[in-house]
């Protein structure tokens, strides 16, 4: 296939995919193509969509690629959908932040940092697919270990977990100095 055909196939795959599509997932469909050629085609598509004055762009998020509408059109999209965005409570946001920054982490460690029981909040975050059980720790009781999900990355528009702001950057926002 020539580059234009590859780009057209990639566009169609990303368009119909509910989640961000990785280069490896695209390669499974385009079996005969080299990964480097697919990555180059994706980079070209990202640049092309970036230059267009459209309401959406192609972005790399959560280890893959996804079409995303530009923030300035959010109010019209909300009117169409007529659904309120899922909001997280303050305890849920605090717990999610602890998990994101400290993962992999045990529930007991989260509770030590927050100073309160987090069972209900953790269940809510699991149901919303923002966190997942990553396994069990060897030792007494074999407690569960938690970490964030692809859904977390997609929800917050991150390519990977390393894109989270550092504690130093958060401190620079003018708020109180972040605790552990």
RAVEN-V401440 format. One record per pair of residues at least 4 apart in sequence whose C-alpha atoms are under 8 Angstrom apart, sorted by the first residue. I is the first residue (numbers start at 1). J is the second residue. If there is no record, write none. Layout:
# RAVEN-V401440
((I/J) (I/J))
This chain:
# RAVEN-V401440
((1/5) (1/6) (2/6) (3/7) (3/41) (4/8) (5/9) (6/10) (6/38) (6/41) (7/11) (7/41) (7/42) (7/45) (8/12) (9/13) (10/14) (10/26) (10/42) (11/15) (12/16) (13/17) (13/21) (13/26) (14/20) (14/21) (14/65) (14/66) (14/67) (15/66) (15/67) (17/21) (19/66) (20/60) (20/61) (20/62) (20/63) (20/64) (20/65) (20/66) (20/154) (21/25) (21/26) (21/63) (21/64) (21/65) (21/66) (22/26) (22/63) (22/64) (22/65) (23/27) (23/35) (23/38) (23/39) (23/64) (24/28) (24/35) (25/29) (26/30) (26/38) (27/31) (27/32) (27/33) (27/34) (27/35) (27/38) (33/37) (33/38) (34/38) (35/39) (36/40) (37/41) (38/42) (39/43) (40/44) (41/45) (42/46) (43/47) (44/48) (45/49) (45/58) (46/50) (46/57) (46/58) (46/59) (47/51) (48/52) (49/54) (49/56) (49/57) (49/58) (50/57) (50/58) (55/69) (55/70) (55/73) (56/67) (56/68) (56/69) (56/70) (57/67) (57/68) (57/69) (57/70) (58/65) (58/66) (58/67) (58/68) (59/65) (59/66) (59/67) (59/68) (60/64) (60/65) (60/66) (60/159) (61/65) (61/66) (61/153) (61/154) (61/157) (61/158) (61/159) (61/160) (62/150) (62/151) (62/153) (62/154) (62/157) (62/158) (62/159) (62/160) (63/159) (63/160) (64/159) (69/73) (69/74) (70/74) (73/77) (74/78) (75/79) (76/80) (77/81) (78/82) (78/83) (78/84) (88/92) (88/93) (89/93) (90/94) (91/95) (91/121) (92/96) (92/121) (92/122) (92/124) (92/125) (93/97) (94/98) (94/114) (95/99) (95/110) (95/114) (95/118) (95/121) (95/122) (96/100) (96/125) (96/130) (96/131) (97/101) (98/102) (98/103) (98/110) (99/103) (99/104) (99/105) (99/110) (99/146) (99/147) (99/148) (100/147) (100/148) (100/161) (103/146) (103/147) (103/148) (104/134) (104/145) (104/146) (104/147) (105/109) (105/110) (105/145) (105/146) (105/147) (106/110) (106/143) (106/144) (106/145) (106/146) (107/111) (107/118) (107/119) (107/143) (107/144) (107/145) (107/146) (108/112) (109/113) (110/114) (110/118) (111/115) (111/116) (111/117) (111/118) (112/116) (113/180) (118/122) (119/123) (120/124) (121/125) (122/126) (123/127) (124/128) (125/129) (125/130) (125/131) (126/130) (126/131) (126/132) (129/149) (129/151) (129/152) (130/148) (130/149) (130/150) (130/151) (130/152) (131/146) (131/147) (131/148) (131/149) (131/152) (132/146) (132/147) (132/148) (132/149) (133/144) (133/145) (133/146) (133/147) (134/144) (134/145) (134/146) (134/147) (135/144) (135/145) (135/146) (136/142) (136/143) (136/144) (136/145) (137/142) (137/143) (137/144) (137/145) (138/142) (138/143) (139/143) (148/152) (148/153) (149/153) (150/154) (151/155) (152/156) (153/157) (153/158) (153/159) (153/160) (153/161) (154/158) (154/159) (158/163) (158/164) (159/163) (165/169) (165/170) (166/170) (167/171) (167/178) (168/172) (169/173) (170/174) (170/175) (170/177) (170/178) (171/175) (171/176) (171/177) (171/178))
